[in-house]
Structure formats: structure tokens, C-alpha cells
């Protein structure tokens, strides 16, 4: 009886092997031969699931983005509306395990997105979806009074995503300086500034 293969699971196995190869050899060193060796497959198996290296790299990045968004949605489902959800959207962008292939792979993908149109399009699509999710939490926090009503949800979402991505990069590059405790303190102080932001004074006519 022929062996039943879960094709979705096999594609994810190849993507995870891609992350590990990027962590060891960088994006340029992630050849199909190296990825196949890491996954324990032949290059023929890789080609069965992906037309070329570009499609594989795009899928590997997309999988990270989808898993990040899915974990965040699960986290948000267990939190009340307001600041707890806003904080969760920032924390979801910061790596939990710095030595994982995912971290090195994501940094590599961001770098390649500056010169690769396909990776740039994927990056922008994920950013737009994630930013929209953050915006929803900001609007919820405004609605329950955790954030001032005059804040612009669009600007605030951009600022918070920039904070989360900045912490991701700095934590990956300088984990001693950006320890979990310091990251938590930086997030707390930033959210406190947003919460305390006074509405601009209206000009009065003398």
C-alpha cells in the first residue's frame, strides 16, 4: 500500500529546513542543495513542492508571518479589550527564542526584501495585515478609555509596529542589552506615554 504523504506538512518541513540553513549560512547560502540536505530529502523532492528557489524562499517567509499572526490571534482571544491587547501586539513581534532559525531567517528575508520584488510584496502584505490588527486593538483601547480619544489609530498603529520591529532587531543583535526585563520596561514606558498623551490645546481667539 503506498505511503500517504501530507503535502502541506511536507512543505512546512522544507520551510523549516530553509530557516535552519539561513541561520547557518545566510540567505545567499541557502541553496536548494543545502536545504534538501538539511531536510533529509533529495533536490527532486524539493522541486516537487516548489517550482524554484524563489518560490520556496517566499513560502518560508510567508509561513513565519502566518504563524506569528495566528499565535497573536490566539493570545488576543484570551485578553480583555484595551491596553492588554495593545501590549500583546507589540510583544508578538519580539523573538522568544533568539537562537531559532526563524529569527535569522526573518532578518534575512527583510534584507532581501530591499532588493527582491517578490519578497518586498510579501513583506508589505504582512505589514498591512498586521498593522490592521494593531489598529483594531488601538481602537478598542480608545473605546474602553485606556488610550486618549484624540489619538489617531493609524499613526499609533504605525508607531507601535515600529517599536515592536525595532525591539525584534535590537534583541536579535544585542540580546544582553535588550533582555526580556528591559524589553518589558521599554514597552511599558512607551504605552504609558501614549496613555498620558494630553489632547492638543485648542487655540482661543483673544
C-alpha positions as semicolon CSV with decimal commas, in nm:
position;residue;x (nm);y (nm);z (nm)
1;X;0,000;0,000;0,000
2;X;0,153;0,337;-0,099
3;X;0,256;0,570;0,180
4;X;0,019;0,862;0,233
5;X;0,208;1,193;0,235
6;X;0,070;1,506;0,395
7;X;0,179;1,757;0,133
8;X;0,111;2,065;0,349
9;X;0,318;1,918;0,632
10;X;0,596;1,828;0,387
11;X;0,605;2,186;0,252
12;X;0,633;2,315;0,609
13;X;0,917;2,070;0,679
14;X;1,105;2,212;0,383
15;X;1,037;2,570;0,500
16;X;1,166;2,492;0,849
17;X;1,479;2,338;0,698
18;X;1,519;2,659;0,499
19;X;1,511;2,864;0,820
20;X;1,784;2,645;0,971
21;X;2,004;2,672;0,663
22;X;1,968;3,052;0,658
23;X;2,065;3,059;1,026
24;X;2,383;2,865;0,942
25;X;2,480;3,005;0,602
26;X;2,276;3,321;0,542
27;X;2,021;3,383;0,267
28;X;2,280;3,355;-0,012
29;X;2,400;3,022;0,126
30;X;2,050;2,874;0,133
31;X;2,081;2,679;-0,190
32;X;1,834;2,408;-0,282
33;X;2,109;2,153;-0,235
34;X;2,180;2,271;0,122
35;X;1,809;2,291;0,206
36;X;1,749;1,939;0,071
37;X;2,043;1,808;0,274
38;X;1,912;1,978;0,590
39;X;1,560;1,843;0,536
40;X;1,684;1,493;0,454
41;X;1,531;1,499;0,106
42;X;1,662;1,498;-0,248
43;X;1,651;1,814;-0,455
44;X;1,394;1,631;-0,667
45;X;1,157;1,625;-0,369
46;X;1,210;1,997;-0,318
47;X;1,126;2,064;-0,683
48;X;0,810;1,854;-0,647
49;X;0,674;2,108;-0,399
50;X;0,832;2,433;-0,522
51;X;0,896;2,546;-0,879
52;X;1,220;2,724;-0,788
53;X;1,426;2,863;-0,502
54;X;1,242;3,196;-0,514
55;X;0,907;3,030;-0,456
56;X;1,048;2,827;-0,168
57;X;1,202;3,133;-0,002
58;X;0,876;3,323;-0,039
59;X;0,682;3,037;0,119
60;X;0,931;3,010;0,405
61;X;0,883;3,379;0,485
62;X;0,507;3,359;0,447
63;X;0,494;3,068;0,692
64;X;0,671;3,275;0,958
65;X;0,427;3,561;0,902
66;X;0,122;3,335;0,918
67;X;0,240;3,159;1,233
68;X;0,312;3,492;1,402
69;X;-0,034;3,625;1,317
70;X;-0,204;3,302;1,426
71;X;-0,030;3,298;1,764
72;X;-0,127;3,660;1,817
73;X;-0,492;3,591;1,736
74;X;-0,493;3,306;1,987
75;X;-0,337;3,532;2,250
76;X;-0,581;3,816;2,186
77;X;-0,878;3,581;2,222
78;X;-0,790;3,533;2,589
79;X;-0,737;3,901;2,673
80;X;-0,983;4,181;2,752
81;X;-1,013;4,474;2,513
82;X;-0,785;4,766;2,591
83;X;-0,420;4,800;2,684
84;X;-0,357;4,427;2,744
85;X;-0,435;4,357;2,378
86;X;-0,231;4,653;2,256
87;X;0,068;4,528;2,454
88;X;0,026;4,178;2,316
89;X;0,054;4,304;1,959
90;X;0,397;4,450;2,035
91;X;0,525;4,151;2,230
92;X;0,423;3,915;1,948
93;X;0,684;4,077;1,723
94;X;0,974;4,013;1,961
95;X;1,152;3,674;1,935
96;X;1,108;3,433;2,221
97;X;1,396;3,208;2,119
98;X;1,686;3,409;1,981
99;X;1,880;3,108;1,854
100;X;1,596;2,971;1,643
101;X;1,630;2,957;1,268
102;X;1,316;3,168;1,241
103;X;1,493;3,475;1,380
104;X;1,789;3,457;1,142
105;X;1,558;3,372;0,853
106;X;1,329;3,668;0,919
107;X;1,622;3,909;0,937
108;X;1,749;3,763;0,611
109;X;1,410;3,797;0,445
110;X;1,382;4,161;0,550
111;X;1,723;4,225;0,396
112;X;1,632;4,052;0,072
113;X;1,303;4,245;0,057
114;X;1,501;4,561;-0,014
115;X;1,616;4,417;-0,347
116;X;1,372;4,136;-0,429
117;X;1,031;4,248;-0,554
118;X;0,858;3,923;-0,458
119;X;0,988;3,937;-0,101
120;X;0,906;4,307;-0,078
121;X;0,548;4,243;-0,185
122;X;0,511;3,967;0,076
123;X;0,662;4,188;0,344
124;X;0,428;4,476;0,261
125;X;0,124;4,245;0,255
126;X;0,211;4,107;0,600
127;X;0,280;4,456;0,734
128;X;-0,058;4,581;0,613
129;X;-0,243;4,287;0,772
130;X;-0,052;4,311;1,099
131;X;-0,086;4,688;1,113
132;X;-0,461;4,647;1,064
133;X;-0,473;4,406;1,357
134;X;-0,280;4,651;1,575
135;X;-0,510;4,934;1,468
136;X;-0,811;4,731;1,580
137;X;-0,659;4,691;1,927
138;X;-0,578;5,063;1,947
139;X;-0,938;5,148;1,858
140;X;-1,055;4,905;2,124
141;X;-0,828;5,066;2,383
142;X;-0,962;5,408;2,293
143;X;-1,319;5,280;2,320
144;X;-1,267;5,149;2,676
145;X;-1,073;5,458;2,787
146;X;-0,727;5,303;2,811
147;X;-0,598;5,541;2,544
148;X;-0,696;5,904;2,483
149;X;-0,978;5,959;2,236
150;X;-0,779;6,212;2,032
151;X;-0,509;5,964;1,929
152;X;-0,501;5,881;1,560
153;X;-0,537;5,499;1,534
154;X;-0,341;5,489;1,206
155;X;-0,042;5,685;1,336
156;X;-0,047;5,499;1,667
157;X;-0,053;5,159;1,492
158;X;0,248;5,258;1,278
159;X;0,437;5,374;1,588
160;X;0,363;5,055;1,780
161;X;0,461;4,824;1,492
162;X;0,782;5,024;1,450
163;X;0,851;4,976;1,823
164;X;0,791;4,601;1,803
165;X;1,003;4,552;1,492
166;X;1,278;4,771;1,635
167;X;1,286;4,563;1,952
168;X;1,297;4,247;1,740
169;X;1,605;4,364;1,550
170;X;1,789;4,505;1,850
171;X;1,711;4,197;2,062
172;X;1,839;3,966;1,789
173;X;2,160;4,169;1,751
174;X;2,219;4,273;2,114
175;X;2,033;4,033;2,346
176;X;2,231;4,130;2,655
177;X;2,127;4,495;2,632
178;X;1,770;4,413;2,531
179;X;1,690;4,150;2,792
180;X;1,329;4,034;2,846
181;X;1,308;4,259;3,151
182;X;1,433;4,565;2,964
183;X;1,204;4,498;2,670
184;X;0,909;4,479;2,906
185;X;1,014;4,808;3,067
186;X;1,051;4,981;2,730
187;X;0,711;4,861;2,615
188;X;0,551;4,968;2,945
189;X;0,704;5,316;2,934
190;X;0,601;5,365;2,571
191;X;0,242;5,261;2,638
192;X;0,234;5,486;2,945
193;X;0,337;5,780;2,726
194;X;0,056;5,705;2,483
195;X;-0,195;5,672;2,768
196;X;-0,082;6,000;2,925
197;X;-0,069;6,193;2,597
198;X;-0,275;6,505;2,652
199;X;-0,508;6,630;2,382
200;X;-0,370;6,931;2,193
201;X;-0,498;7,259;2,330
202;X;-0,745;7,442;2,110
203;X;-0,646;7,788;2,006
204;X;-0,861;8,059;2,158
205;X;-0,947;8,383;1,991
206;X;-0,845;8,682;2,206
